[in-house]
Amino acid sequence: MTNTTIDLVRLAAVDAGRAARLLKGVRDAALAGQEPPVEPRPVIEASWDRMLRGGVDPDHDFRAGLLALEDIEERRRTSPLREVLPVLREGLVSFADAAQHIMVVADADGRVLWREGHTSVLRKADGHGFELGADWRESTVGTNGVGTPLVVRGPVQVFSAEHFVRTHHSWTCAGSPVTDPRDGRLIGVVDVSGPVDTMHPATLALVHSVTRLAEAELRNRHLRSLERMRSVAVPLLSRMAGRALVVDENGWTAAVTGMPHVDRIPLPKSLTSKSRTTNRTWLASIGACTAEELPGGGWLLRLDPAASDASDPPHATTVTLDLTHAHRSSLTVTGGAGTWTHDLSPRHAELLYVLASHHPSGRTAADLATDLFGDPARTVTVRAELSRVRRYLSGLIDHRPYRFRESTALTLLLPDSPSDLLPHSVAPAVLRGRGGARALG
């Protein structure tokens, strides 16, 4: 790989034609396994590598079937993105229209749910298959401003021949993922796209800023919802003896009685059904309890007064850390109280991957700081993250050194291709692990 580097995004703003020609040479060399005239940006190079390994055709446009109108409407109805459409429109549609671009909002599956902007560009987008209900996952249509941000979980601008598929080279796009602050779940991506000659280097910064505003709106809506729940929960708990708390469907605490306040109780997926049932369960953060679903949503959690401390999980426990999916990592715990699954944030997925990789010897805080940040001095950050992890894995994670408890039966599931391990991550330990085995356990 040559050491020559050029800021092609800035060059494109000055001379789009020259930048497109340079990128075509870079892409052609990469496909031929030759040294390119300039280095592709790391995020683009990593995406091209995924496309080559995944068998995406670089010269032919493949389009999955469009969703039916009723399916689009159902996804719109249930998507949290619907709640922030006014924020997205206010921040991006007028800009997109003036710049001869369009705004595209897709869900976490890469399906286009909304499109707005310049009329002529909407027609051109139809020619690229950028239609309502279209599948714009990276694995389907190659490197692009919808699918690639979903994989790397960060903002990405894709210009001309940075698109892996040749038929998209007349297009430029800038996309940023949206995360729901209520549960940390990736819920979709917002993209601004248009012809290459309309590209502007500030587009990505604008899109990213507006998606952060959308996340802030979701956070404010959640706080207002929690306050409304609190007005009902406080009178309810005032009539109860013992320890209990009311939480919303994501585990955020509305009110407590007989115990210290905690901001959030991580809930297993087994408690997300709407079956109106009372469940006996064990939660790592509080111990054995009964969970009763409340009218209007949320849970009443009553702690068992005879239960052992929350740090002592009942009976033998097995833990499965599943990192096989590009968009989602999860942890499944099975023990005497049943089975529950918890979706992991990107940082916690990295952290637990390192602990699982070094089971049972464990890692010190300095080791983990080196593994995650390449800096052994960042132990404060590591300890803070581990404190959050132990809220839902209390009793399963030991310290001095940090490790899964030796009695835990641990299975680590990795992608079929090691290069697909946590594609969003730049942690040194993950970069090393991308040459590892498929599964450990």
C-alpha positions, 0 to 999 in steps of 0.5 A: 500500500502506498503512503500517499494520501489525499483528502478526496472528500475535500478534493471532490468539493473543489473538483468532483470529476478529478476526485471521481477519476482518482477513486476509480483508479483506487477501486480498480487497483483494490479489486485487482489486488494491486497497489492503488495510486492513493490509499482509500480511507480506512472505513472504505477499505474495510468495507471493500474487504467485507464486500470482497469476502461476502461475494458482492458483485462490484460490477452489477447492481443487485436489488432485493425485493421491495417491501410491500406498502403494508409492510412499509406502513407497519415498520413506520408505525413501530419505528422509534424514528417516526417520533423524530421525523419532525426534527429530521425534516427541520434539520435536513429537508430544506438543505437537501432540496436546496443542494439537489439532494434527498434525505433518506431514513432507513431502519436498522435492517437497512430498509428505506422507510422515508424519502424527501427532498429534491424532486428530480433527485428522487427520480434519479434515486429510483434509477439506483433502486433507492426507493421506498422499501428497498434493502440498502444493507451493505451486504446487499448493495455494497458500500453505501451511506445507509448500510455502511454506517449501520455496520460501523455504527458511526457516520460515513460519507461515501463518494463516487467510486468509494461505492463498491458497486460500479453503477452507484459511482454517479452518487454521493451520500452521507449517513449517520446511525441513530441509537435509541437512548432508552435502551442503546439499540441501533434503530436506523440511519439517516442519509443525505444523498445526491449526484456526485457534482452536488457533493459538499464536504460539510454534509456529513457533519450536518447529518451527524449533528441532526441525528444527535438532535433526534437522539436528544428528542428521544431522550426528552420524550423518555424523561417526560414519559418516566415522569408520567409513570412516576405520578402513578408509581409513587401512590402505588408503592406507598401502599406496599411493605417491603422492597419494590420498585416500578420500572418502564419497559426498558428498566428505567426506574420511576419510583422505589420503596424500601431500598435505595434508588437506582437509575436503571434495572437491566431487564432480560428479554423474557420480560418484554412480552405483553402477556400481562403475567407475573413472573418469578425471576432473578435479576443480577442487579437486585436478586430474586423477585417477582415481576408484574406487568402494569397496565399501560406498560412497565413493571412492578418488581417486588424483591423476595425478602428471603432471597440471597444477595443479588451477587449470588446467582442461583445454581450453576450458570452458563453464559453465551456471548454472541458476537456473530451479528454485525449490527447486534451483540448479545449475552445470554445467561442460563441458570436456576432462575431460567434464561435471559438475554441482554443486548450489549452496547458496542463498548460492552461487547468489546469489553466482554469479548476481551474477558471471554478471550482471556477466560479464566486467567482474567485481565487487570484494569490496566490490561483492559485499558491497553486492550480497549484503548492502547493506553494502560493509564485509562483505568478509570474509564475501564472501571466505570464501564465494568461497574455498568456491566456488573449491574446485569452480571453481578455475581458472574464477574470477579475482580482482581483480576476481572474475569468471568467466575471460574464456575461459569460455563462460558461460550464465545460465538464469533463470526464465520469470518474473523475479519467481521468481528465487531466491525465498528471497533478500533480497540487493539484487542479486537483488531488482533482478534480479527485473525482468531477462531470462529468459536471458543467454549 
